[in-house]
Amino acid sequence: MRKEAREKGWNEIKTNDSWATFKILSEFVMGFERMSRIGPCVSIFGSARLKPDHKYYKLATEIAGKIVDNGYGVITGGGPGIMEAGNKGAHLNGGTSVGLNIALPFEQHDNPYIDNDKSLDFDYFFARKVMFMKYSQGFVVMPGGFGTLDELFEAITLIQTNKIGKFPIILVGTEFWSGLMDWIKKTLDTEFQTISTSDIDLLHVVDTSDEAVEIINDFYHKYDLSPNF
């Protein structure tokens, strides 16, 4: 009986996995159809835990406003903290404000600064990340936790392996990112040589909104690219 129960349970799991492919497919179709119409945008990442009085929340709002002033929209993960700050800056400056929301048990809820027609809901992190990678013309990465680092390193990996086109990746906050950058340069590059020195050039560390926007503009002027899909 126990063996039969285990086999029945395993078959149910396999069936559920098969049906899940339709839900996954629906998220990709929804994402591709809606994101393909948003125009050139820059994604802003960072912690959901930083409050509106935090200096990096305020800086993210400022950066988002200047991104919009330079002709781009803003994409965030749609939640609170730095994500809210990014959407807020875009919204207050009259620009495109996109939120890629995901259902999480505690900290995630959509913020009020997302355009009504540009709020997308996902169940799967990987489908959501595809939208960030495919429809961003640059990444602005504020201080954050594991999720922020996950999105950062996925972008670096995809660019490094030529799976996606190169775009600027900007780390905001020397005090936050300097330790990581030192480890990348010393341990990964110099000591173990697990990356190429040129890979480090993908990353730019800045402390001001003007520096962040300048790097994005310079990138597209330098390579004579149009910041679009």
C-alpha positions, 0 to 999 in steps of 0.5 A: 500500500505504501508503495502504491501511495508513493507511486500515486503521489509521484504521478500526481506531481508529474501531472501538476508539473506538466500543467504548470507549463501552461501557466509559465507560457501564459506569463511569457505571452503576457509579458512579451505582448505588454512589454513590447509596447513600452518603449526604451526603459531603464530598470532600477533595482534595490531593497524592498526594505528601505523607507522613504526617509532613507537616503538611497530611497531619495536618491533612487527617486532622483535618479528615476526622475532624471532618467525620465527627463532624458527620454527613458521610462523606468521599470522596477519590481513593482514593490515597496522600498527602492522599487517604489522610489523608482516608480515614484521618480518616473511618475512625478516627472511624467514618464513611463512607470512600469512595475513587474510585480511578483507574489511573495509571502511578506514584503511584496505589494504593488506601489501606487506610482505604477502606470495603471496599464503597465503593472504586470503580475508574475508567479515565477521569478524566472519569467519576470527576470526575462522581462527585465533582461529583454526590455531594459536599456540599462540597469541601475542597481541600488543597495539591496539584498539577495534578490538584487544581487541575483538580478545583478549577476544574472545580467552580468552573466548573460552579457558576458556569455553573449546571450544578450546585448551589452547594456550599462550596469550602474551600481549606486553607492560606493560605500555599499558596493566597494567591498564587492568590487574589491572582492571581484577584482582581487579574488575572481580576477587577480588570484583565481582568474575565474573571470576576465579583467574586461568583465569588470568593465561591465560595472560602473560604481557611482554616487550621484544621479548625474553620474548614473544618467551620464553613463547611460547616455554616454553608452548609447552615444559611444556605440551609436545605438538607439536605446530601443528593442 
